[in-house]
Amino acid sequence: MSQVNFEAMSDAELRLYFLENRQDRAACQAYLDRFSQRPKSIIASPSDPDFDAKIQAAIRQKLESSPSSQPANNTVDRTE
């Protein structure tokens, strides 16, 4: 069995490889390592008065920037 070079794979290739080879612990570790090393951004703190609006805006932005995302017609009704 040949050694797989996870470093040479793009994020999409590594994700696909991992999904197709879930028993491969090295692939799982490479996938987790790659994404844990990315910088984290703080959208809002729980005490922020605009917390809900900022979270919803971040989700919308992520969905719009994702090339594989389908347009979502789901809205959250906050009138309950």
PDB file of N, CA, C and O in Angstrom:
ATOM      1  N   MET A   1       0.846  -1.185   0.000  1.00  0.00           N
ATOM      2  CA  MET A   1       0.000   0.000   0.000  1.00  0.00           C
ATOM      3  C   MET A   1       0.890   1.247   0.000  1.00  0.00           C
ATOM      4  O   MET A   1       1.814   1.347   0.807  1.00  0.00           O
ATOM      5  N   SER A   2       0.622   2.171  -0.878  1.00  0.00           N
ATOM      6  CA  SER A   2       1.450   3.368  -0.982  1.00  0.00           C
ATOM      7  C   SER A   2       1.007   4.422   0.028  1.00  0.00           C
ATOM      8  O   SER A   2      -0.153   4.477   0.437  1.00  0.00           O
ATOM      9  N   GLN A   3       1.956   5.243   0.410  1.00  0.00           N
ATOM     10  CA  GLN A   3       1.692   6.316   1.367  1.00  0.00           C
ATOM     11  C   GLN A   3       0.998   7.467   0.637  1.00  0.00           C
ATOM     12  O   GLN A   3       1.430   7.862  -0.446  1.00  0.00           O
ATOM     13  N   VAL A   4      -0.075   8.008   1.221  1.00  0.00           N
ATOM     14  CA  VAL A   4      -0.823   9.108   0.622  1.00  0.00           C
ATOM     15  C   VAL A   4      -0.236  10.423   1.125  1.00  0.00           C
ATOM     16  O   VAL A   4       0.019  10.575   2.319  1.00  0.00           O
ATOM     17  N   ASN A   5      -0.022  11.369   0.220  1.00  0.00           N
ATOM     18  CA  ASN A   5       0.526  12.675   0.580  1.00  0.00           C
ATOM     19  C   ASN A   5      -0.622  13.660   0.806  1.00  0.00           C
ATOM     20  O   ASN A   5      -1.110  14.286  -0.135  1.00  0.00           O
ATOM     21  N   PHE A   6      -1.042  13.786   2.053  1.00  0.00           N
ATOM     22  CA  PHE A   6      -2.157  14.672   2.378  1.00  0.00           C
ATOM     23  C   PHE A   6      -1.781  16.134   2.204  1.00  0.00           C
ATOM     24  O   PHE A   6      -2.636  16.962   1.889  1.00  0.00           O
ATOM     25  N   GLU A   7      -0.521  16.456   2.405  1.00  0.00           N
ATOM     26  CA  GLU A   7      -0.052  17.840   2.274  1.00  0.00           C
ATOM     27  C   GLU A   7      -0.243  18.368   0.851  1.00  0.00           C
ATOM     28  O   GLU A   7      -0.484  19.558   0.653  1.00  0.00           O
ATOM     29  N   ALA A   8      -0.134  17.482  -0.131  1.00  0.00           N
ATOM     30  CA  ALA A   8      -0.252  17.896  -1.528  1.00  0.00           C
ATOM     31  C   ALA A   8      -1.704  18.060  -1.964  1.00  0.00           C
ATOM     32  O   ALA A   8      -1.975  18.601  -3.036  1.00  0.00           O
ATOM     33  N   MET A   9      -2.633  17.597  -1.138  1.00  0.00           N
ATOM     34  CA  MET A   9      -4.061  17.665  -1.494  1.00  0.00           C
ATOM     35  C   MET A   9      -4.635  19.031  -1.137  1.00  0.00           C
ATOM     36  O   MET A   9      -4.238  19.654  -0.152  1.00  0.00           O
ATOM     37  N   SER A  10      -5.576  19.478  -1.960  1.00  0.00           N
ATOM     38  CA  SER A  10      -6.319  20.687  -1.620  1.00  0.00           C
ATOM     39  C   SER A  10      -7.291  20.334  -0.491  1.00  0.00           C
ATOM     40  O   SER A  10      -7.464  19.161  -0.160  1.00  0.00           O
ATOM     41  N   ASP A  11      -7.913  21.337   0.090  1.00  0.00           N
ATOM     42  CA  ASP A  11      -8.890  21.082   1.142  1.00  0.00           C
ATOM     43  C   ASP A  11     -10.013  20.183   0.637  1.00  0.00           C
ATOM     44  O   ASP A  11     -10.428  19.249   1.323  1.00  0.00           O
ATOM     45  N   ALA A  12     -10.498  20.471  -0.564  1.00  0.00           N
ATOM     46  CA  ALA A  12     -11.596  19.682  -1.138  1.00  0.00           C
ATOM     47  C   ALA A  12     -11.162  18.239  -1.397  1.00  0.00           C
ATOM     48  O   ALA A  12     -11.920  17.303  -1.146  1.00  0.00           O
ATOM     49  N   GLU A  13      -9.941  18.065  -1.900  1.00  0.00           N
ATOM     50  CA  GLU A  13      -9.440  16.711  -2.163  1.00  0.00           C
ATOM     51  C   GLU A  13      -9.266  15.922  -0.870  1.00  0.00           C
ATOM     52  O   GLU A  13      -9.609  14.741  -0.808  1.00  0.00           O
ATOM     53  N   LEU A  14      -8.735  16.573   0.162  1.00  0.00           N
ATOM     54  CA  LEU A  14      -8.543  15.902   1.441  1.00  0.00           C
ATOM     55  C   LEU A  14      -9.885  15.518   2.053  1.00  0.00           C
ATOM     56  O   LEU A  14     -10.042  14.417   2.581  1.00  0.00           O
ATOM     57  N   ARG A  15     -10.840  16.419   1.980  1.00  0.00           N
ATOM     58  CA  ARG A  15     -12.178  16.123   2.506  1.00  0.00           C
ATOM     59  C   ARG A  15     -12.788  14.931   1.781  1.00  0.00           C
ATOM     60  O   ARG A  15     -13.316  14.019   2.418  1.00  0.00           O
ATOM     61  N   LEU A  16     -12.720  14.933   0.471  1.00  0.00           N
ATOM     62  CA  LEU A  16     -13.275  13.834  -0.321  1.00  0.00           C
ATOM     63  C   LEU A  16     -12.560  12.522  -0.012  1.00  0.00           C
ATOM     64  O   LEU A  16     -13.202  11.483   0.143  1.00  0.00           O
ATOM     65  N   TYR A  17     -11.231  12.568   0.077  1.00  0.00           N
ATOM     66  CA  TYR A  17     -10.470  11.357   0.397  1.00  0.00           C
ATOM     67  C   TYR A  17     -10.898  10.812   1.758  1.00  0.00           C
ATOM     68  O   TYR A  17     -11.124   9.612   1.913  1.00  0.00           O
ATOM     69  N   PHE A  18     -11.006  11.711   2.745  1.00  0.00           N
ATOM     70  CA  PHE A  18     -11.401  11.279   4.074  1.00  0.00           C
ATOM     71  C   PHE A  18     -12.805  10.680   4.075  1.00  0.00           C
ATOM     72  O   PHE A  18     -13.037   9.651   4.708  1.00  0.00           O
ATOM     73  N   LEU A  19     -13.739  11.314   3.374  1.00  0.00           N
ATOM     74  CA  LEU A  19     -15.102  10.785   3.329  1.00  0.00           C
ATOM     75  C   LEU A  19     -15.162   9.420   2.656  1.00  0.00           C
ATOM     76  O   LEU A  19     -15.989   8.582   3.016  1.00  0.00           O
ATOM     77  N   GLU A  20     -14.293   9.198   1.688  1.00  0.00           N
ATOM     78  CA  GLU A  20     -14.274   7.910   0.993  1.00  0.00           C
ATOM     79  C   GLU A  20     -13.449   6.858   1.736  1.00  0.00           C
ATOM     80  O   GLU A  20     -13.565   5.667   1.447  1.00  0.00           O
ATOM     81  N   ASN A  21     -12.618   7.284   2.689  1.00  0.00           N
ATOM     82  CA  ASN A  21     -11.729   6.376   3.431  1.00  0.00           C
ATOM     83  C   ASN A  21     -11.822   6.662   4.922  1.00  0.00           C
ATOM     84  O   ASN A  21     -10.817   6.965   5.565  1.00  0.00           O
ATOM     85  N   ARG A  22     -13.009   6.565   5.462  1.00  0.00           N
ATOM     86  CA  ARG A  22     -13.240   6.926   6.863  1.00  0.00           C
ATOM     87  C   ARG A  22     -12.445   6.086   7.852  1.00  0.00           C
ATOM     88  O   ARG A  22     -12.218   6.518   8.982  1.00  0.00           O
ATOM     89  N   GLN A  23     -12.025   4.912   7.451  1.00  0.00           N
ATOM     90  CA  GLN A  23     -11.249   4.054   8.342  1.00  0.00           C
ATOM     91  C   GLN A  23      -9.780   4.479   8.413  1.00  0.00           C
ATOM     92  O   GLN A  23      -9.040   3.993   9.269  1.00  0.00           O
ATOM     93  N   ASP A  24      -9.358   5.364   7.541  1.00  0.00           N
ATOM     94  CA  ASP A  24      -7.969   5.824   7.487  1.00  0.00           C
ATOM     95  C   ASP A  24      -7.748   6.882   8.572  1.00  0.00           C
ATOM     96  O   ASP A  24      -8.107   8.047   8.402  1.00  0.00           O
ATOM     97  N   ARG A  25      -7.154   6.458   9.680  1.00  0.00           N
ATOM     98  CA  ARG A  25      -6.939   7.370  10.811  1.00  0.00           C
ATOM     99  C   ARG A  25      -5.985   8.510  10.463  1.00  0.00           C
ATOM    100  O   ARG A  25      -6.136   9.624  10.964  1.00  0.00           O
ATOM    101  N   ALA A  26      -5.015   8.234   9.614  1.00  0.00           N
ATOM    102  CA  ALA A  26      -4.062   9.281   9.216  1.00  0.00           C
ATOM    103  C   ALA A  26      -4.781  10.365   8.419  1.00  0.00           C
ATOM    104  O   ALA A  26      -4.471  11.547   8.566  1.00  0.00           O
ATOM    105  N   ALA A  27      -5.733   9.980   7.582  1.00  0.00           N
ATOM    106  CA  ALA A  27      -6.506  10.958   6.806  1.00  0.00           C
ATOM    107  C   ALA A  27      -7.363  11.802   7.738  1.00  0.00           C
ATOM    108  O   ALA A  27      -7.470  13.017   7.569  1.00  0.00           O
ATOM    109  N   CYS A  28      -7.965  11.155   8.712  1.00  0.00           N
ATOM    110  CA  CYS A  28      -8.779  11.881   9.697  1.00  0.00           C
ATOM    111  C   CYS A  28      -7.918  12.886  10.443  1.00  0.00           C
ATOM    112  O   CYS A  28      -8.309  14.041  10.608  1.00  0.00           O
ATOM    113  N   GLN A  29      -6.748  12.452  10.894  1.00  0.00           N
ATOM    114  CA  GLN A  29      -5.865  13.344  11.641  1.00  0.00           C
ATOM    115  C   GLN A  29      -5.385  14.497  10.770  1.00  0.00           C
ATOM    116  O   GLN A  29      -5.322  15.635  11.236  1.00  0.00           O
ATOM    117  N   ALA A  30      -5.046  14.225   9.519  1.00  0.00           N
ATOM    118  CA  ALA A  30      -4.608  15.284   8.609  1.00  0.00           C
ATOM    119  C   ALA A  30      -5.724  16.305   8.392  1.00  0.00           C
ATOM    120  O   ALA A  30      -5.481  17.511   8.363  1.00  0.00           O
ATOM    121  N   TYR A  31      -6.938  15.809   8.241  1.00  0.00           N
ATOM    122  CA  TYR A  31      -8.102  16.683   8.041  1.00  0.00           C
ATOM    123  C   TYR A  31      -8.319  17.566   9.271  1.00  0.00           C
ATOM    124  O   TYR A  31      -8.489  18.779   9.147  1.00  0.00           O
ATOM    125  N   LEU A  32      -8.311  16.959  10.448  1.00  0.00           N
ATOM    126  CA  LEU A  32      -8.516  17.720  11.680  1.00  0.00           C
ATOM    127  C   LEU A  32      -7.385  18.708  11.922  1.00  0.00           C
ATOM    128  O   LEU A  32      -7.631  19.844  12.327  1.00  0.00           O
ATOM    129  N   ASP A  33      -6.146  18.288  11.678  1.00  0.00           N
ATOM    130  CA  ASP A  33      -4.994  19.175  11.859  1.00  0.00           C
ATOM    131  C   ASP A  33      -5.082  20.396  10.951  1.00  0.00           C
ATOM    132  O   ASP A  33      -4.832  21.524  11.376  1.00  0.00           O
ATOM    133  N   ARG A  34      -5.437  20.152   9.704  1.00  0.00           N
ATOM    134  CA  ARG A  34      -5.489  21.258   8.744  1.00  0.00           C
ATOM    135  C   ARG A  34      -6.497  22.314   9.182  1.00  0.00           C
ATOM    136  O   ARG A  34      -6.215  23.510   9.113  1.00  0.00           O
ATOM    137  N   PHE A  35      -7.645  21.883   9.623  1.00  0.00           N
ATOM    138  CA  PHE A  35      -8.680  22.850   9.962  1.00  0.00           C
ATOM    139  C   PHE A  35      -8.517  23.435  11.357  1.00  0.00           C
ATOM    140  O   PHE A  35      -9.024  24.525  11.625  1.00  0.00           O
ATOM    141  N   SER A  36      -7.829  22.744  12.246  1.00  0.00           N
ATOM    142  CA  SER A  36      -7.601  23.314  13.575  1.00  0.00           C
ATOM    143  C   SER A  36      -6.508  24.378  13.548  1.00  0.00           C
ATOM    144  O   SER A  36      -6.423  25.196  14.464  1.00  0.00           O
ATOM    145  N   GLN A  37      -5.669  24.379  12.510  1.00  0.00           N
ATOM    146  CA  GLN A  37      -4.589  25.354  12.403  1.00  0.00           C
ATOM    147  C   GLN A  37      -5.040  26.675  11.785  1.00  0.00           C
ATOM    148  O   GLN A  37      -4.291  27.653  11.788  1.00  0.00           O
ATOM    149  N   ARG A  38      -6.239  26.704  11.264  1.00  0.00           N
ATOM    150  CA  ARG A  38      -6.735  27.945  10.654  1.00  0.00           C
ATOM    151  C   ARG A  38      -7.071  28.966  11.731  1.00  0.00           C
ATOM    152  O   ARG A  38      -7.516  28.610  12.822  1.00  0.00           O
ATOM    153  N   PRO A  39      -6.854  30.231  11.414  1.00  0.00           N
ATOM    154  CA  PRO A  39      -7.207  31.262  12.396  1.00  0.00           C
ATOM    155  C   PRO A  39      -8.720  31.295  12.621  1.00  0.00           C
ATOM    156  O   PRO A  39      -9.512  31.138  11.692  1.00  0.00           O
ATOM    157  N   LYS A  40      -9.083  31.499  13.861  1.00  0.00           N
ATOM    158  CA  LYS A  40     -10.494  31.577  14.224  1.00  0.00           C
ATOM    159  C   LYS A  40     -10.889  33.044  14.323  1.00  0.00           C
ATOM    160  O   LYS A  40     -10.121  33.865  14.824  1.00  0.00           O
ATOM    161  N   SER A  41     -12.061  33.368  13.855  1.00  0.00           N
ATOM    162  CA  SER A  41     -12.536  34.737  13.998  1.00  0.00           C
ATOM    163  C   SER A  41     -13.709  34.753  14.962  1.00  0.00           C
ATOM    164  O   SER A  41     -14.546  33.851  14.960  1.00  0.00           O
ATOM    165  N   ILE A  42     -13.756  35.773  15.769  1.00  0.00           N
ATOM    166  CA  ILE A  42     -14.843  35.934  16.722  1.00  0.00           C
ATOM    167  C   ILE A  42     -15.862  36.863  16.093  1.00  0.00           C
ATOM    168  O   ILE A  42     -15.568  38.015  15.774  1.00  0.00           O
ATOM    169  N   ILE A  43     -17.062  36.341  15.922  1.00  0.00           N
ATOM    170  CA  ILE A  43     -18.128  37.106  15.282  1.00  0.00           C
ATOM    171  C   ILE A  43     -18.782  38.040  16.287  1.00  0.00           C
ATOM    172  O   ILE A  43     -18.978  39.224  16.013  1.00  0.00           O
ATOM    173  N   ALA A  44     -19.114  37.503  17.444  1.00  0.00           N
ATOM    174  CA  ALA A  44     -19.755  38.289  18.496  1.00  0.00           C
ATOM    175  C   ALA A  44     -19.622  37.539  19.807  1.00  0.00           C
ATOM    176  O   ALA A  44     -19.518  36.312  19.828  1.00  0.00           O
ATOM    177  N   SER A  45     -19.628  38.279  20.884  1.00  0.00           N
ATOM    178  CA  SER A  45     -19.620  37.631  22.198  1.00  0.00           C
ATOM    179  C   SER A  45     -21.076  37.471  22.654  1.00  0.00           C
ATOM    180  O   SER A  45     -21.948  38.213  22.202  1.00  0.00           O
ATOM    181  N   PRO A  46     -21.341  36.521  23.535  1.00  0.00           N
ATOM    182  CA  PRO A  46     -22.721  36.303  23.985  1.00  0.00           C
ATOM    183  C   PRO A  46     -23.352  37.530  24.649  1.00  0.00           C
ATOM    184  O   PRO A  46     -24.576  37.667  24.652  1.00  0.00           O
ATOM    185  N   SER A  47     -22.547  38.403  25.199  1.00  0.00           N
ATOM    186  CA  SER A  47     -23.095  39.605  25.847  1.00  0.00           C
ATOM    187  C   SER A  47     -23.351  40.749  24.866  1.00  0.00           C
ATOM    188  O   SER A  47     -23.893  41.784  25.253  1.00  0.00           O
ATOM    189  N   ASP A  48     -22.969  40.574  23.613  1.00  0.00           N
ATOM    190  CA  ASP A  48     -23.167  41.602  22.588  1.00  0.00           C
ATOM    191  C   ASP A  48     -24.661  41.790  22.332  1.00  0.00           C
ATOM    192  O   ASP A  48     -25.356  40.810  22.066  1.00  0.00           O
ATOM    193  N   PRO A  49     -25.176  43.024  22.403  1.00  0.00           N
ATOM    194  CA  PRO A  49     -26.610  43.236  22.181  1.00  0.00           C
ATOM    195  C   PRO A  49     -27.064  42.886  20.752  1.00  0.00           C
ATOM    196  O   PRO A  49     -28.246  42.623  20.529  1.00  0.00           O
ATOM    197  N   ASP A  50     -26.141  42.883  19.795  1.00  0.00           N
ATOM    198  CA  ASP A  50     -26.468  42.535  18.412  1.00  0.00           C
ATOM    199  C   ASP A  50     -26.030  41.115  18.070  1.00  0.00           C
ATOM    200  O   ASP A  50     -25.788  40.807  16.903  1.00  0.00           O
ATOM    201  N   PHE A  51     -25.927  40.255  19.068  1.00  0.00           N
ATOM    202  CA  PHE A  51     -25.434  38.889  18.885  1.00  0.00           C
ATOM    203  C   PHE A  51     -26.203  38.151  17.788  1.00  0.00           C
ATOM    204  O   PHE A  51     -25.592  37.635  16.852  1.00  0.00           O
ATOM    205  N   ASP A  52     -27.526  38.095  17.888  1.00  0.00           N
ATOM    206  CA  ASP A  52     -28.331  37.348  16.909  1.00  0.00           C
ATOM    207  C   ASP A  52     -28.133  37.877  15.490  1.00  0.00           C
ATOM    208  O   ASP A  52     -27.956  37.096  14.554  1.00  0.00           O
ATOM    209  N   ALA A  53     -28.162  39.181  15.332  1.00  0.00           N
ATOM    210  CA  ALA A  53     -28.013  39.776  14.005  1.00  0.00           C
ATOM    211  C   ALA A  53     -26.635  39.479  13.416  1.00  0.00           C
ATOM    212  O   ALA A  53     -26.517  39.190  12.226  1.00  0.00           O
ATOM    213  N   LYS A  54     -25.600  39.547  14.241  1.00  0.00           N
ATOM    214  CA  LYS A  54     -24.241  39.285  13.753  1.00  0.00           C
ATOM    215  C   LYS A  54     -24.062  37.817  13.364  1.00  0.00           C
ATOM    216  O   LYS A  54     -23.413  37.517  12.362  1.00  0.00           O
ATOM    217  N   ILE A  55     -24.629  36.910  14.146  1.00  0.00           N
ATOM    218  CA  ILE A  55     -24.542  35.483  13.829  1.00  0.00           C
ATOM    219  C   ILE A  55     -25.285  35.186  12.532  1.00  0.00           C
ATOM    220  O   ILE A  55     -24.764  34.483  11.666  1.00  0.00           O
ATOM    221  N   GLN A  56     -26.482  35.710  12.394  1.00  0.00           N
ATOM    222  CA  GLN A  56     -27.257  35.486  11.171  1.00  0.00           C
ATOM    223  C   GLN A  56     -26.555  36.066   9.944  1.00  0.00           C
ATOM    224  O   GLN A  56     -26.570  35.457   8.874  1.00  0.00           O
ATOM    225  N   ALA A  57     -25.944  37.233  10.095  1.00  0.00           N
ATOM    226  CA  ALA A  57     -25.213  37.843   8.979  1.00  0.00           C
ATOM    227  C   ALA A  57     -24.007  36.987   8.597  1.00  0.00           C
ATOM    228  O   ALA A  57     -23.719  36.819   7.412  1.00  0.00           O
ATOM    229  N   ALA A  58     -23.305  36.449   9.587  1.00  0.00           N
ATOM    230  CA  ALA A  58     -22.145  35.594   9.307  1.00  0.00           C
ATOM    231  C   ALA A  58     -22.568  34.310   8.605  1.00  0.00           C
ATOM    232  O   ALA A  58     -21.887  33.849   7.689  1.00  0.00           O
ATOM    233  N   ILE A  59     -23.677  33.738   9.026  1.00  0.00           N
ATOM    234  CA  ILE A  59     -24.187  32.527   8.368  1.00  0.00           C
ATOM    235  C   ILE A  59     -24.579  32.829   6.936  1.00  0.00           C
ATOM    236  O   ILE A  59     -24.245  32.070   6.027  1.00  0.00           O
ATOM    237  N   ARG A  60     -25.288  33.935   6.725  1.00  0.00           N
ATOM    238  CA  ARG A  60     -25.677  34.334   5.361  1.00  0.00           C
ATOM    239  C   ARG A  60     -24.453  34.523   4.471  1.00  0.00           C
ATOM    240  O   ARG A  60     -24.427  34.065   3.329  1.00  0.00           O
ATOM    241  N   GLN A  61     -23.440  35.203   5.005  1.00  0.00           N
ATOM    242  CA  GLN A  61     -22.223  35.455   4.236  1.00  0.00           C
ATOM    243  C   GLN A  61     -21.532  34.148   3.882  1.00  0.00           C
ATOM    244  O   GLN A  61     -21.061  33.982   2.756  1.00  0.00           O
ATOM    245  N   LYS A  62     -21.467  33.225   4.821  1.00  0.00           N
ATOM    246  CA  LYS A  62     -20.830  31.933   4.573  1.00  0.00           C
ATOM    247  C   LYS A  62     -21.599  31.153   3.507  1.00  0.00           C
ATOM    248  O   LYS A  62     -20.992  30.547   2.624  1.00  0.00           O
ATOM    249  N   LEU A  63     -22.921  31.164   3.585  1.00  0.00           N
ATOM    250  CA  LEU A  63     -23.727  30.454   2.596  1.00  0.00           C
ATOM    251  C   LEU A  63     -23.572  31.062   1.203  1.00  0.00           C
ATOM    252  O   LEU A  63     -23.508  30.340   0.208  1.00  0.00           O
ATOM    253  N   GLU A  64     -23.514  32.376   1.138  1.00  0.00           N
ATOM    254  CA  GLU A  64     -23.382  33.054  -0.158  1.00  0.00           C
ATOM    255  C   GLU A  64     -21.998  32.861  -0.762  1.00  0.00           C
ATOM    256  O   GLU A  64     -21.856  32.866  -1.984  1.00  0.00           O
ATOM    257  N   SER A  65     -20.977  32.691   0.071  1.00  0.00           N
ATOM    258  CA  SER A  65     -19.617  32.539  -0.438  1.00  0.00           C
ATOM    259  C   SER A  65     -19.275  31.091  -0.759  1.00  0.00           C
ATOM    260  O   SER A  65     -18.258  30.821  -1.397  1.00  0.00           O
ATOM    261  N   SER A  66     -20.109  30.166  -0.325  1.00  0.00           N
ATOM    262  CA  SER A  66     -19.849  28.746  -0.562  1.00  0.00           C
ATOM    263  C   SER A  66     -20.297  28.367  -1.968  1.00  0.00           C
ATOM    264  O   SER A  66     -21.480  28.487  -2.284  1.00  0.00           O
ATOM    265  N   PRO A  67     -19.365  27.905  -2.833  1.00  0.00           N
ATOM    266  CA  PRO A  67     -19.723  27.585  -4.215  1.00  0.00           C
ATOM    267  C   PRO A  67     -20.661  26.388  -4.331  1.00  0.00           C
ATOM    268  O   PRO A  67     -21.377  26.266  -5.324  1.00  0.00           O
ATOM    269  N   SER A  68     -20.671  25.511  -3.345  1.00  0.00           N
ATOM    270  CA  SER A  68     -21.502  24.322  -3.440  1.00  0.00           C
ATOM    271  C   SER A  68     -22.839  24.480  -2.741  1.00  0.00           C
ATOM    272  O   SER A  68     -23.638  23.544  -2.715  1.00  0.00           O
ATOM    273  N   SER A  69     -23.091  25.647  -2.176  1.00  0.00           N
ATOM    274  CA  SER A  69     -24.335  25.810  -1.429  1.00  0.00           C
ATOM    275  C   SER A  69     -25.513  26.069  -2.363  1.00  0.00           C
ATOM    276  O   SER A  69     -25.388  26.722  -3.399  1.00  0.00           O
ATOM    277  N   GLN A  70     -26.627  25.547  -1.967  1.00  0.00           N
ATOM    278  CA  GLN A  70     -27.877  25.776  -2.666  1.00  0.00           C
ATOM    279  C   GLN A  70     -28.519  27.014  -2.047  1.00  0.00           C
ATOM    280  O   GLN A  70     -28.351  27.253  -0.851  1.00  0.00           O
ATOM    281  N   PRO A  71     -29.251  27.806  -2.830  1.00  0.00           N
ATOM    282  CA  PRO A  71     -29.944  28.939  -2.231  1.00  0.00           C
ATOM    283  C   PRO A  71     -30.937  28.446  -1.187  1.00  0.00           C
ATOM    284  O   PRO A  71     -31.717  27.527  -1.438  1.00  0.00           O
ATOM    285  N   ALA A  72     -30.898  29.060  -0.031  1.00  0.00           N
ATOM    286  CA  ALA A  72     -31.796  28.636   1.046  1.00  0.00           C
ATOM    287  C   ALA A  72     -32.969  29.595   1.148  1.00  0.00           C
ATOM    288  O   ALA A  72     -32.795  30.813   1.116  1.00  0.00           O
ATOM    289  N   ASN A  73     -34.145  29.045   1.269  1.00  0.00           N
ATOM    290  CA  ASN A  73     -35.346  29.852   1.442  1.00  0.00           C
ATOM    291  C   ASN A  73     -35.820  29.800   2.882  1.00  0.00           C
ATOM    292  O   ASN A  73     -36.939  30.213   3.185  1.00  0.00           O
ATOM    293  N   ASN A  74     -34.975  29.295   3.770  1.00  0.00           N
ATOM    294  CA  ASN A  74     -35.345  29.181   5.175  1.00  0.00           C
ATOM    295  C   ASN A  74     -35.075  30.513   5.876  1.00  0.00           C
ATOM    296  O   ASN A  74     -34.020  31.125   5.708  1.00  0.00           O
ATOM    297  N   THR A  75     -36.044  30.936   6.654  1.00  0.00           N
ATOM    298  CA  THR A  75     -35.853  32.123   7.462  1.00  0.00           C
ATOM    299  C   THR A  75     -36.173  31.781   8.898  1.00  0.00           C
ATOM    300  O   THR A  75     -36.927  30.849   9.176  1.00  0.00           O
ATOM    301  N   VAL A  76     -35.604  32.531   9.793  1.00  0.00           N
ATOM    302  CA  VAL A  76     -35.855  32.308  11.202  1.00  0.00           C
ATOM    303  C   VAL A  76     -36.861  33.343  11.662  1.00  0.00           C
ATOM    304  O   VAL A  76     -36.638  34.543  11.504  1.00  0.00           O
ATOM    305  N   ASP A  77     -37.975  32.885  12.234  1.00  0.00           N
ATOM    306  CA  ASP A  77     -38.993  33.776  12.729  1.00  0.00           C
ATOM    307  C   ASP A  77     -38.747  34.026  14.200  1.00  0.00           C
ATOM    308  O   ASP A  77     -38.919  33.121  15.017  1.00  0.00           O
ATOM    309  N   ARG A  78     -38.349  35.230  14.553  1.00  0.00           N
ATOM    310  CA  ARG A  78     -37.991  35.555  15.935  1.00  0.00           C
ATOM    311  C   ARG A  78     -39.181  36.159  16.685  1.00  0.00           C
ATOM    312  O   ARG A  78     -38.983  36.794  17.721  1.00  0.00           O
ATOM    313  N   THR A  79     -40.404  35.980  16.195  1.00  0.00           N
ATOM    314  CA  THR A  79     -41.566  36.597  16.828  1.00  0.00           C
ATOM    315  C   THR A  79     -42.205  35.719  17.867  1.00  0.00           C
ATOM    316  O   THR A  79     -43.221  36.106  18.445  1.00  0.00           O
ATOM    317  N   GLU A  80     -41.652  34.542  18.134  1.00  0.00           N
ATOM    318  CA  GLU A  80     -42.254  33.624  19.111  1.00  0.00           C
ATOM    319  C   GLU A  80     -42.169  34.154  20.505  1.00  0.00           C
ATOM    320  O   GLU A  80     -42.629  33.502  21.442  1.00  0.00           O
TER     321      GLU A  80
END
